[in-house]
């Protein structure tokens, strides 16, 4: 009779559109919130230096989506997904101060993920050398960035106010539209794919974190994939394939919030590309991979959350010689010319910085799920290395808490090319490349962050001093 009841309940759950999951720890609390961030004024778009003017409308709205988690000890964590190219350091720093003051959250508790869509707005202080911006456009960027920062903090506040009992479970799927762009020529990809001859390192895994109400209703799903959001290069606001995937999942699960987090996809492209239909197709494929995980029994995650954070100083290899900078600055207007001219001014006016504070955050959910989050445009080698060192279950995401440059592995740094060298000028850093020890410094910082997760459990009073300020 007990077995019959279980079968009847399971059938009723599926018939009502609820997601079937294994029993999970109900000691969690979760809150969700989302906000539209589509610019209302004709702003410059981020991602491609070849654009010649502001956006011309929207394919669909851009969003920020927030998941707030609280474990059974009262320790909280925030996962934010955004349809942006990246959080610049200035905005990430301002938000860190606001979230600490308003909600008692420190940097280790907040993951500010950017989808890295190339059809979102330019934000304050990010990649200015890449675009021919005039004073009026910079004023619009500053105005929007101020509003955006306030909206992010307010949306996080709404998610915290929404905290209610929940279960958390994990799983992993896969999809294969990401292609290593360093080892496969874009025109050759359809033929190479057909002949199964694509090569180069990739990470096709799709990590999934599902948040359910106690009755089994899906409230939120967090998912990741390692692939540039560069399907589209037109003049409309759009979340690219990740945006379409989030829309698709929310349509399949009404009332739930879908949050995309970018993996280590700096050297990975969705190929072929340049058509809206392709972006929609890739989004649907990614959403289907997530939905397949949701439709099967998932592994429950115990109601425990540990968080750690570190800024590791990455060394920069220095500027070209003055003569070379002068030659570049005298060239035709483009990002190289604008960068060189600014570097000449910087060199003449004050000491040029030689290091950059690079953010790394590590979470441990339950007793075994490790989540490593890194800043910048991180190449796939890092995900493969870290999963090799800490286990295939390890999640590694990037483009979070600051997107300041590409982050090449030692292999990519030696090979050079866009990801290894010339992209530094696009981002405006005072160097042509990172120092040779960039991968080692990051790997050691990750190890330190993970060791901190084994410390004593944080108390609710210590971690949520701003809890009553919601």
JOVEN-V682143 format. One line per field, one symbol per residue. psi: psi as a letter, one per 40 degrees, with the letter a starting at -180 (. if undefined). burial: # if it has 16 or more other ideal C-beta (glycine too) atoms within 10 Angstrom, else .. A space follows every 50 residues. Layout:
BEGIN
psi = ???
burial = ???
END
This chain:
BEGIN
psi = dddddddddddddddeeihhiihiheeiiiiiiiihehieigiiiidhee ieiiifahdiiiihhhhhihaeeehiihhhhigidihidddddddddddd ddefhideehhgihefhefiihihehfdeeighidddddddddddddddd dddddddddddehiiiihiiahaiifehhhedehhddeddddddefeiii hiheigihhhhiideehhdihhiiighigfdifafihieadddddddddd ddgheihhhhhhagfdfhihhiaehdddddddddddddddddddeihihi highhiiiiihhhhiieiiiiddddddddeaihadddddddddddddddi hhieihhhhhihihhaeehhhhhiiighiddddddddddeieehhhiafh ehgeiigiiddddddaadddcdddddeeigidiiideddddddddddddd ddeeiihiidddefdedee.
burial = ............#....##.#..############.###...#####... #..##...##.############################.##.###.### .####.##################.########...##.##..##..##. .#########.##..########.#.######.#....#..##....#.. #############..#################.#..############## .##..################.#....##############.##...### ##########.#.#.#..#.....#..##.....##########...... .....#.#########..###################..#...####### ##########.##....####.#############..##.###.##..## .......#.#..##..#...
END
